[in-house]
Amino acid sequence: MTDRRTKRLERLQQKAAAKSRANADTNGSSSGNVPSSNPDEKFSKLIAQKEDVLLNFVAEINKIFTDNLGRPAPFVSFVICGMQSSGKSTIMERFLNAPLNIVQEGTGTRCPLDTTCIHDSSLTQPRCELSGLELAPDKAGTNLSTEEVFETITEHNRNLGDEDKFSTEPLRLIYRANNVQNMRFVDTPGIIANQGTGRDNRDDIKGILRDVMKKPNSKLCVLVEPKEFSTNTIIDFCDETFHSRGEWSKDAIILMTKFDKNLEDSRSGSKANKFFSEYHDNGLFPYLTITPTLTREDLSADLLYAERLSLLESATSKEEERFGDWKAMHVKNREIYPDDPKLNPDVESRIGFTVAKNKMREVMLMDTANRLPEVLSSLRKHLTQFHEDLTILEGKKKFHDPNYLKLMIGNLMHDVCKRIADYLDGDLVTAAKNPEYLIDLDEELQLEEDSEWSDMKLGSSATTDEEDEWRNVIQRMFDEDTMPAHVGSDKTYLGGKQFQRAQNLLMSAMAEAFPDITAMKEYVASGAGYLQGGLQRENWERATLSIVKMTSSVTISPGINFFIKHAGSIFRRLFQVALMDTKRRSNENAMVLDICPGLEQRVVDEFDGMLWMLMENAARNTHVSLEPMFSILNPCLPGFVPIDEEEEEEDHYTLSGGSYVKTPSKSEIREEKMSNGVFSKLASFIQNLSIDERQAKQLLRDRGRELAVQKKTFLPENRTSMINDDETDKIILSAFQYVVALQELIQTNLNFLISHYVYQEFKKRIAIFPRTASNQDWSHFIPSDTELDGTIAELKNKITVIKASLGKIQKMQMQF
């Protein structure tokens, strides 16, 4: 069996490879450099030229994703990473233009703060939404003021600090204001430089960063301290976290915070250039920032907020002043030391938070323009999915009625069975539109052998081992290239043609499975017995009947069982194809399968049960109908010519009309009788296109009398008292001639039987299957959902919002 499977799989792989090559050739011949006509790409390029329009649009899309879809904003997100007390929160506040994530000295950020900034020109005061799994319910909310959020975040971090712990669970903030640009930040807890000052949180931060950076729209913003490259711990930390410096640094924004601490050490161009050279050699080009700090932070939340707000309002002007003094220091130094070089242009071009912010804004705008087509496509997909979900949910409400559920199942099965009936009768449209539904003989045989039915006993006329030998016969036909062309083994079919091919295969395989009757020669004498019925005469007929029974059972019974299993696997797949075809056509009745989990498998099981019962009945009826043909011997079997032992007499002549005329021989007399037989006369009537009912009936009566008085010869009458080899050869030859004639008759009858008991019966069963299926108890498949109405309302709101946004896009596209 393994060898048979291996060879079949090799044939299937060869066909698949040939099909793949053909598709490649087709695609290659029709492909070319076709310019993109994607309207979203054109829209993206045009809208990017108008920054204000783009930012307003981004704000709306971000809002849809965060508020309605419950997903992160799709555009660029900067993940702020730095050592503890490196100024991460201060930098973030400068982007927000408001103090938020600041607590008392020594505490710092203790959990990630996932912040979405949305520009909203209609607001006079910033408004916030705050949530988090570790946040007390009374502290979370929407439409909060900046002061309220500041106080809550401060308290949350202080509580974590009191417990000397860090948390990987983020607080989520949505910040809307008229003075922010659309961005997303994730402010992560600071990494402890000295493990003796608190709990080691390095692994927690690594996990947070790796998780956040997996998102395709995340950009790393690394805060380095103003000290020598080799002693900057955050760089080593990033190397450990992301493994390759070349990977994490190439798109990262590097901010060197608190640069005021390094102003004096970098008072000349040579000193500054030397300081930055190692950073540049390692591919890092930091932006230099200075943010004024409070002299003390052990203040109440209200005072702390007010002091931080005051510092933020003057941060840019004070930073410009400090850097202006630093540059002036360089000019004076060159007056004293004219050979001292100027500040490296790569350093001078990155001075000030405003420069860094503009760079990040540039990155954001470019990323937004590039990502916009993808985001719009995502919105449309969401809209389509929401419409589908809404249809399903609204349908669910109806399925709480058991009678409605039964009705829908019955309707679905009616549609599916109607599709099967179309496949069986011939469905060119489906075959042309869905060529993947069509399969060849190898695929059919593989499906049959892989099914559990191949190992199940089908009646008592043949064992599963005998059926498996029949499969080997078919494999030999492939191996020896004796598979007839009319079987169409390489052609792909769907439906009725598959059954017809299976019939042709059965008849062809019966010829291949025909046994070697001569192998029974040594057993013929034993089959003849002795003194049967008290008559001392060799019973050649008994031996012949045994040969007929044995050869017929070996070649026919396993083949019938295999054929029925083959046909059953075809019908089973037709049901699966029809079910898939019905669902693909967006049939309303097919919705029941999506609404009721487990229902589809139950329906398939019901169909399989019906089909197996049909197969059992077909096997039993077919075997019973054929059994009489090889349980008795009939010398008048059409096509069988008995052995004539009598020698042909010499020619005899009689005097007639004055001359001698040859007397007809026995063989000539037999031929004359056959030519004048009833069926020859009937045939002449048909050829003449004239049928006389009275004459036809008389001919049939005459035929009945002929058969009744006909002398039948089966085996020679002259026999020795003890059977010898010559007589055994005569029995073998006679049995061979009889079995050949019998096989022809059996094939004719078998064609009728399997067409009736398998094919026609299957069509009858699928006609009534919808009714019998719907009458089952399906109540346990009724879906239950106590929050169904709320979910439907939420989906409708999402659909309304997305449709409104896409409608605006259409109007904007028309303007461009």
N, C-alpha and C positions, 0 to 999 in steps of 0.2 A: 504494500500500500504506500509506503514511504517513497519508493522509486516512482510509483505512478503519480503521486502528488508532485514530486520534484520535477518530473518531465512536463507536467501540465503547467506548473509555475514558470518554467523556462519558456514555454510557448507564450504564455501570457505576457511575460517580460519583454520578449522579442516583439510582440504586437504593440505593446505600449511604447517601446523605443521607436518603432517605425512610425507610429502615430505622432509622437513628439517631434520627430524629424520633419514629418510632413507639415505640421503646424508651424514649425520654425521657418521652413521654406516659404510657406504662405505669408507669414507675417513679414519675413524679410523682403519679399517681392513687393509688398504693398506699403512698406514703411518709407518714411522720408523725413526730411527736415521740415516739419509742419510748424509754423509759428504758433505760439500759445494764443488762444482766444479766450482764456479764462477771464470773465468779467471782474471777478474778485481781485485778480492780480493787477488789472488795469486800474481799478478803483483804488487799490492800495497805493500804487505809485503816484496817482494824482492827489490823493488826500494827504500824502506825506509832504507835499509841497505847501500845505497850509497847516501850520503847526497848531494854531488855536482850534481849528475845526477837528484836527486829529485828536487833540487832548480831550476835548469835550466828548468826542465819540468813544475814546478809550474809557473815559469815566463811566459812560453809560454801559458799555460792555462789561467792565469790571463789576459794576453794580448788579448786572444780570447774573453774572457767574457767582458772586458772593451772596447776594440776597435771595435770588430765585432758584439757582441751580445747586446751591450749597457746595460750591466748588471754589478752589482758590482762583483769584483773578488770573487770567490767562497770560497777561503780559509780564514784562521782566520783573524779577524779584531779586533784591540784593540781600545776601545773607551776611550779616555783620559778625565778624569773628575776630577776637582779640584776647589778650591776657586780661586778668582781673584788674580793674581800675585803669584800663588803657584809654578810657574816654569813649567807649562804644555808645553808651547812652547819650552822652553829650553830642556826639556826631548825629545820632538819630534825631535828637531834639532840634538840631539845626535844620534838618530836612523838614521837620514838622512845624518849625517855627513856634513850638510850644513845649514846655517841660512836662514830661510824662513819667518816664521810667527811672526816677531818681529817688534814692533813699539815703539814710544817714551814712556817714563815713564808716567804712569797714564792712558794709553790707553788700553794696553793689547789686547787680542783676542776678537773681537767684533762679530764674526760670526763663525759658524763651518767650519773647514777646513778638508774636506774629502780627504785623501791622500792615493794613492796607490803606494807603492814602488815596482819597478820591477828591479830585478838584471839583468844587461846587461853587460857582460864582454867585449863586442866589443866597448863600448864607452870609450873614453879617458876623456870626459867631460860630466857631467850630462846634460840630456835633459828633458824638462818638457812640459806638456800640462796643460793649465789652462782654466776653464770655470765656469760659474755661471750665474743664471738668473739676479742677481743684478749687474753683472759686465758689464762695458761698452764694446760694441762689439770690439772696437779697442784695448782693453786690453786683451781680450781672444785670445787664439791661440795655435798652436802646434809647436813643435820644438823650444821651448823657452829656453833661458839660465837660470841658477839659479838666476843670478843677475836681469834679467828682471822680473822673477816671484816674487822675494823678493820685488822689487820696487812696483810692482802692488799690492801685498798683503798689504804692508805697507800703501800705499795710500788709499786702500779700507777701512782698519781698522781706519786710521786717519780720513777719512770722516765720518764714523759712530761715532767716538769719538767726532768730532766737533758738531754733532747733538745730542750728549748724548743719543745714542740709541744702542740697540743690535738687531741683526737680526738672525732669525732661518733659513734663506735661506743660504745653504752652498756654499762655493767655492769648486770646485772639481779639485784636482791636481793629475796628473799622473807623477810620478818622476822615471826616469830611470837613473841608475848609476852603475858603476862597484864595488862600495864599500858599497852597501846596501843589506840587505836581504829582501826576498819577504814577505811583510806584508802590512796590511792596518791599517791606523790610522784615527780616527775622533777626531780632536782637537776641543773641545767645548769651548764656551765662559766661562770665569771664573764666579763663583757665587759670588755675592757681599756679603761680611760679614756684612758690616755696611750699611743699607739701606739709611742712610743719605748722603752717598758719591756718589750716582747716582741712576738711575732708577732701580727699583726692577725687576730683570730678572729671578727670581727663577722659576716661572711657565713656562717660555719659555724653560729654560734649562731642566726642568723635562720632558716636552713634547719631546724635542730632544732626551734625553737619553732613554725614554721609547720606542720611535719609532725605534731608532737604535738598541736597545737591543732585539727587537722582532726578529731580524734576527738570525737564528740558528748558524751562524758562528761568532757572536760577543762576544768578551771577554771584561770585564770591567777592566780598569786600573785606580785605584783611587790614587790620589796624596794627601797625608796627610802632614800636617805641623808638624815640630819637637816640639810639645808641648803636654801637658797632654791629655790623651785619652778623658776625660770628657769635655775638652774645644775645641776639634777638630771639628769644625763646619761641615766639609764635611761629617763626619760619620752620623751626624743627618740628613743631607740633603739626603744622599743615603737611609737612613731608610725611610724617607718620600716619596722618589721617587719610591722605589721598595718594600716598605711595610715590607718585611721580611729580617732581617739582615742575617739570616742563608742562604737565597736563593742567595742574591747578593754577599755575601762574599766568598762563597765556591769555586768559580772558578775565583775570582778576583785576579789580581796582585796589591799589595799595595806597592807604592813607597813613602818613606818618604824623601821628597826633602829638600834641604837647611839644611842638618843635621849639617853643620858647625856651625849653630847658637846654637846647643845643645851640642857641644863637651865639653865645659868647665863644664856645669852642669852635664855631665855624665862622669866625669874624673876618676871615680872608678868603679870597677865591681859592687859593691853593688848599687851605684846610678843608673847606667845604667840598671841593672836588675830590679830595682824597677820601673824605668820609663817605661820599656817595658812590665812589668807583666800584667798591665790592658789590654793592647792591646792583649796579648796572651790569657788572660782569656776570651776575647770576640771573639776569633777565628780569629784575625787579626795578620799576621806575616809580618811586613813591610820590604822591601828592603831599605837600607840606601844609599842615593846618595848625592854627593856634586858636584856642577857645579860652576866653577868660574864665576863671574859676572862683568859687566863693572862698572867703577866708575861713569860714566855718560852716558846717552842715548839720550840726546838732541843734536844729531848729524845729519848731512845730511844722506840720504839713502846710498850713496856710502861709506862714512866713517863708518857708523853704520854696514854695511855689512862686511867691511874689519875687523873691530874690533871683530865682532862676530865670523867670520871665524877663526881669530887668536886664540881666546879663545877656540873654539871647537877643534882645532888641539892639544892644550895642556891640554884639560879637563881631559882626562884619567890619565895622569901622575900626574897632580896636585891633583886629587882626591885620588890617591893611596898614595901620599905623606902625605896628611892631615889625612887620616885614619891610616897610619902607625904611625904618631906622636901620634894619639889618643890611639892606642894600647900600644905604648911605655909608655904613661902616666899611663896606668893601671898597667904595670909591675913595674914601679917605686913606685906606690902607694902601691903595695903588699909588696915591700921591706920594706916600712915603717910600713905598717899594714898587717902583714902576714896572719891574719885571714880574710882579705877581700876576698870575693869569686871572681872567675874568671868570665869573661863575658859569659853569657848564650850562649851555642852552637847554639841555634836557632837564636840568634842575630848575632853571629860571622859568621855564614854561609850565611848571607844575606847582607854582606857589599860590597858596590861598585856598580856602574852602570853596569859594565861588568857582574857581577853575575846576576843582574836583567835581563840584555839583554839576557844572555845565557838561563835563565829560560824561558823567553818569546820565545826564539828560540826553546827550547825543546817543549814547548806547541804547537808552530806553526808546528813543524815537526810531532808531534804525531797527531795533528788535521788533518794535510794534508794527512798523511798515512791513517787515518781512513775515511776521507772524499773523498779520491780519487776515489773509486769505484762509489760512488754516482755522482761525477762530470763527470766521463767518461760516465756513463749512461745518464746523462743530455745532454752531447754533442751529443751522438747518437740520442737522442730524438729530439734535435734541428735540427740535420742534416735531419732526416726523415721529420720533420715538414717543413723545408725549401724546401725540394724537393717537398712536396705536395703543398706548397704555390706557388712555381715556376710554377708547372704544371697549377695551377689555374690561375695565372697571365698571363702566356703565352696563356692560353685558352681565357682569357678575350679579348685579342686583336681581336680574331676571332668573338666574339659575338657582335661587334659593327655593324655587317652586319645583318639587320633584317631578311633577307632570311635565313642566316646561323642559326640564333637563332630559327626560325621556324623549320628548318630541324632537329636541335638537340632536340627540344622539341618533335617533332614527333618520332624521333628515341628512345628517352627515354620512351615515352608512349608505343611504340611498344614493348620494352623490358619488361616493367612493365606488360602490358596486356598479353604478352606471358607467363610471370611467372604465372599470374592468371589462364590462360587457362591450364597450366601444373598442378596447384593445383587442379583444378576442375576435370581434367581427371585422376589425380592420380600422386603424386610425392613422392615416397618413399625416394629418396635421400635427398631431402630438409627436410622431416620430421625427418629422422635419424640424419642429421647433425645439425638441429636447432629445438630440441624438445620444445624450448620455444615458437615456433610459434603455437603449438598445444594447444587447449583449450577444456574444457569440457562444458556440457550443462549449468551449473550454470553460468559460465563466459559469455557464449553467451547471456543468458537471462539478465544478468546484463548489458551488453553492449547495448542490445536492449532497456532496460528500461531507461538507463541513457542518451540515445541519444535524441536529440530534436525531432526526428521523432515520438517518442512515444506519444507526445502531439499534433501532427499535424493530421488534419482530412484527411483520405484517401478515397475519394469518398463519396457517400451519402448512401451507403448500411448499414453502421454501425457507431455508434458514438464512440468517444474515451473512454467514460465511459463503453460502452459495451465491447470494446477491453480490458479494464482494468479488467473487470470481467472475461474475458477469462484467463488473467494472474493469477487470483485467482484460477481458475479451475486447472491450472498447479501446483500451489503451494499446493493445496489440494492433488494432486497426490503424491507429495513428503511427505506431512504430514501423509497421510493415507497409505503410502507405496503401492500405486497402480500403480506406474510408471513401465510400462512393461520393462522387461529385454532387449527386442529387440530394444528399443529406445537407449540404451547405454548412459545413462545420465552421468555416471561416467568416461566414456572413453574420451580421448583427441584425437581430430581429426583436420585435416587441409584440407580445400578445399571441393571437391565434397561430401565427406562423411559427412561434416557438413550439407549440404543441405539435404541429404538423411535422416539424423537424424531428421532434422526439419520437414520433411514430415511425418515420423513415429510418431513424437510427435503430429502433427496436427491430424492425424487419431485416435490416442489413446485418445487425449483430446476431440475429438468429441463424443466418447462414454461416457466419464466422464461428458460431458456437456449436455447429453440427458435429456430433461425435463420430469417432471412427468405429463403425459397427463391426468391422473385421476383428477388432480387439476382443469381441465377445465369442469368437469362434470356439475356443476351448471350453466354453460354458454351455454351448448349445445342447449337447447331449444330456447334461444334467437338467436343462430346462424342459426337455422332452418327456422326462419321467418314464414310467413303465406301468403297463397294465391298468391304464386309467379307465374307469368305468367297467372294468372286467374284460376289456378288449385288448388282446395281445397284438398291438399294432403301434408303431412309433408315432407319437403325437407331435408332429412337426408344428401344427397350428399353435399349440400351447407355447412352445419355445419362441415362435414368431411373435405372438402377442406380448410375451415378456420383453422381447427386444424393443418392440414398439413403445411399450409403456415406459421402459427405462430411458430410452433415448429422448422421448417426448418430454418426460418430466425434467430431465437434465437441461434440455435446451429451451424449454418454454416457461416452466414455473418460476425460476429465478428471474428470467427476463421480464415477466409480467410484473413481478414485485418491484424490480428496479425501475421499470418504466413508470409505474404509478408513483413511486417516490420522486422520480425525475419530474413528472408532471406536477406533483404536489409542490415541489420547490419552485417551479415556474409560477404556479398560481399564488403561492405565498409571496413571492417577490412582486407579482402584479398588484397585490393588495398594498404592499408597502409603497410601490411607485404611485398607485392611484391616490393613496393617502397624502403623499408628498405633493403630488400634482394638485390635489384639491386645496391643500394649504397654500401652495405657491400662487394659486389663482385668487388668493385673498377671499376665499369663500367665507361668507358670514357664518355658515354652519360649522366651519373648522375652528371658529373662535372658542368653542367649548373645550377643545384640547388644551388651549393656553390657559383657560380659566380654572380648569379642574386638574390639579396635579395627579399624576398616576393614571388618568383616564385613558390616555393613548395606549399604554401598555396593556391595560385591561381589555380594550377593544381588540388589540392585536391577538391577545390570548384567546378571546372568544372566537375570532376568525380561525385561528390555528386549530382550536378544538373542533370546530365545524368541519374544517378541511381534513383533519386526520380521520374523523368518523367517515367522511365520504371516501377516503382512500381505503379504509378497512372494508367498507361495503363493496367498493369497486373490485378489490382484490378477491373477495369471497365470491362475488357473482361471476366474475370472469373465469376464475378457476373452475367453479362448478359448471359453468356453461361449456367449457372446453373438455372437461373430463370424459364425457361419453366418446369423444373422438379417438381417444387412445386407450379406452377400456374395453372396446370390442373391435373385431376385425370385420371389414365389409369388402368382399371381393369386387363389388361393383363401384368401389371408390373411383371417382373421376380421375383420370390420368394414370391409374394403376393398370399395368399390363401383366397378367399372370404368366408364369413360366409355362410354355407349352412343350410338354415332354414328348408328345407324339411326333414321329418323323413325318414329314410331308410325303404323301403317297406319290407314286409315279404318275406321269401324265396319262390321262385316259381320254379316249375319243369315242364319239358316238356318230352313227350314220344319220345324217339329216339332210334331206333334199338332194340326195344323190352324192353327197360328199361328207367327209369326216370332220366333225367339229370337236375341239378340245373341251373337255368337261371342266367347270370351274373348281379351283382348289378350295380347301377349307378356309384359308386366309382370305381368299377373294370373296368367298361367301360372307365372312364376317364383315369385311369392308362394305359390301353391298347393303347388309342389314343396317350398318351404322349410317350409311348415306341416305337410307330410306327411313331412318328413325323419326320419332315424333318431333324432336327438337330441330332436325333439319327441315322438316316441313313447316314448323312454326317460323323458322328463320326466313324461309322463302316467302311466307305471308308478309312478314315485316319488310323485307326488301322490296316487295311489290306495293308497299304502302296500302295493303288491304287486309283487314282482319275480319274474318267471319266468326262471330262468337260461337255459333253452333258447331262449326267445323273444329274450332280450337278445343272446345270441350270434348268433342269426340276423339280428337287426337290424344288428349290427356287420358281419356278412358282407355284407349288402345295402349298407351304407354304403361298404364298400371297393369294391364293384363300381361304385357310383354315381360315386365319385371317379375310378375308372379310366377310365370312359367319358364323364365329364363334359366338355363343350366349354368350354374356358377362354378367356375374353376378357380381355386386359389393356389393350392400346392399340388405337385404331382401325386397321383394316387399310388404309383408303383414304388414301394419302399422295402428296404431290407428289414429283417427282424431286429437287427442291431445297427443303429445309425452309423454310417461311415463318413470319412472326410469329404467325399464327393457330395454326399447328401447334405452335409453340414454347409458346404459352400452354396448349395442351392437355397438353403434356408436363409443364409446370410444375404445372398443376392436378392431373394424375394423380399426379405425384410427391408433391405435398403431401398428397393423400388417402391415399396409400400410407404415407408417413412417419408421419402421425397415427395410422393404424391400427397401424403397426409399433411406435410408441412405447408404445401401450397394452399390446401384447403383451410388449414388452421390460420394461416396468415390472412386469408380473405375474411374468415369469420372473426378473427381477433381484431381486425380493423374495425369491423362493425361494433364489436363488444366494447372496446376501449373508448371508441367515439361516443357510445351510448352511456356506459357506466361511469366514465371519467369526465369527458368533455361536456356532453349534454347535461349530465347530472350536476356538474359544477355550475353551469349557467342557471340551472333551476335553483340551486342552493343560494347563489348570490342574489337571485331575484327575491327570495323570501328572507334572506339574512337580516336586512334592515329591520324588519318587523320582529323577528325573534330576538335580535340584539336589544332593541328598545324595550322589550318586555321584561328584561332583566332588572334586578334591583340595583339601582345606581345611586341610592340616597346617600351612601357614605362618601360619595365624591362631591357632594354639595359644598361649595366653598363657604368659609365663615370668615367674616371680617367686620369687627365691631366699629372700626374707624373708616369704613368705606366712604361715607359721605364727605368726611373731612379730607380724605385723600383726593377725591374727585374735585372738590373745590380748589385744593392746592394746585392740582394739575391744570385746571382751567385758568387759574391766575398765571401760571408759568407760560402757558400757551399765549395768553393775551399780551404779556410783557414781551416775549420774544417776537411775536408777530408785529407788535408796534415798532420794535427796534429794527427788524428787517424791512418794515415799511419805510422807515426813515432812510435806510440805506438805499432803497430803490429811488427815493426822491433825490438823495444826494448824487447818485450815479447819473440821474437825468440832468442835474445841474452841471456836472463835469463834462 
